[in-house]
Amino acid sequence: MELVLDLHLHSRFSRAVSQRMNLQNMYIWGRKKGINILSVADFTHPVWFREARALVEEINPGIYRLRERSQAEQELGPLIQKVFLGPYFMLSTEVSSIYTANGVPHRIHNLVFAPNFETAEKINTTLSRMGFNLSSDGRPILGLSSKNLAQVLFEIDKKITIIPCHAWTPWFSLYGSRSGYDRIADCFGEYTKYIFAVETGLSSDPAMNWRINELDTRSIVSFSDAHSLEKMGREATVLQKKNGISNTTNFKSQISNDEITYDNILNGFVRGKERIFEIAYTVEFYPEEGKYHYTGHRLCNVSYSPEEDKNKGTMCPSCHRPLTVGVMHRVEELANFPSDNFKIKNDQFGVTWIEDVKRVRPPYVSLVPLLEILSECLHSGVGSITVLTMFDRLVNHFGSEHEVLFRVPIPEIRNTGGDRIAQGIERVRARNIKIVPGYDGEYGKVTIWNEGEAQEKTQQKKQLGLGF
């Protein structure tokens, strides 16, 4: 048995977030996606805080469930309702620290976890008294250094946890090329010892983070940073009972409901201590698909790999302005270990796992979200009726997106969704895809079939009168 966590989400009160991001919809899509624990998100926003507090009830210390679930569950298939645990909610939020230290500007985003609503309310009261406008955005901007933020929060409650968000993003992160630091200690000072995990972000994966010496004793976690329901779960961290069966098919160690607590989940991220849970694996975006993977300049259509920017430099050859230095370049700058730190293993379902050669770290898997797979298979937009209908058909039949992507045998997918969808999922599991890496705010472009194959398939369907 496992717990799938997505603890970095946003509500409709954050900028550039879908108005459909409310707790009821998050609950529905959490079940469809196969996510057991979700973030309440944006608890610093006063209106959202009151709304969320009224809509959930505490079932275990720091763990909440939606009070009224019957209406939401009417939109779910019977298999999802029968087999699924949760989704439950935890209190976490993203805050933006923008400040100058020693004449250098920094913009650092951190995830803040609170053990209960009472502590979250104390956080909000303290930040408001310090003069910060919490109602302006669900992800508030604080003129506090990360070190001072840690001091303020830990004085409120020692159980508050801080995890640096999307740690490599150029503009808003711990290691960001445009706004960050070279070391955690430079950012958090004497509170460094309390930073026991970092979030990969969409443009990096665990193997890239394994190359950094100071992360050797810290957990690498992944969450979606979703601004819409459809993006939930695109990255996730999966917990199992400590010493349980690892990552692929069997989870013999059952998880009892009373073991699911705020303390136990966060202790699962603390390596080397007594704990009930441990990280079994993480689910990753292909980092090339992230919008800051390569160095480049979007306006001039310039994109450099680390090898290219080493030779060509980081100035745009067209406009002669600085390029946005990508995550791969930044990892190479700070890396202490070589890049051949992983090995590849395939499981019985054809899923490709990336494992630490030292077998010290939990493995991970890079997958393309099911909606994106269906979009390419069906030649229709991600939000189209055609794609959403097939998505619901698959998850209602097999239990969740997580199950479809990981554990449903390909012949069963073929029987339910057809040959092309089965082939698409099989290719994604085998990492048999093509990605044009993202850069300077431009997402990477994933294709499952090469252009020749795609054209051939389209022509065949047209000839048969089956084109979508």
Secondary structure, DSSP 8 states (H G I E B T S, - for coil): --EEEE--B--TTSTT--TT-SHHHHHHHHHHHT-SEEE---TTSHHHHHHHHHHEEEEETTEEEES--HHHHTTS-HHHHHH----EEEEEEEEEEEEEETTEEEEEEEEEEESSHHHHHHHHHHHHHTT--TTS-SS-EE---HHHHHHHHHHH-TT-EEEESSTT-SSSSTT-TTT--SSHHHHHGGGGGG--EEE--TT--HHHHTT-GGGTTSEEE----BSSGGGTTSSEEEEEETT---SSS---S---GGG--HHHHHHTTSTTS--SEEEEEEEE--GGGSTTSBEEETTTTEEE-HHHHHHH-SB-TTT--B-B--HHHHHHHH--S-S--EEEEE-TT--EEEEETTS-S--EEE---HHHHHHHHHTS-TTSHHHHHHHHHHHHHHS-HHHHHHTS-HHHHHHHH-HHHHHHHHHHHTT--EEE--BTTB--EEESS-HHHHHHHHHHHHHHT---
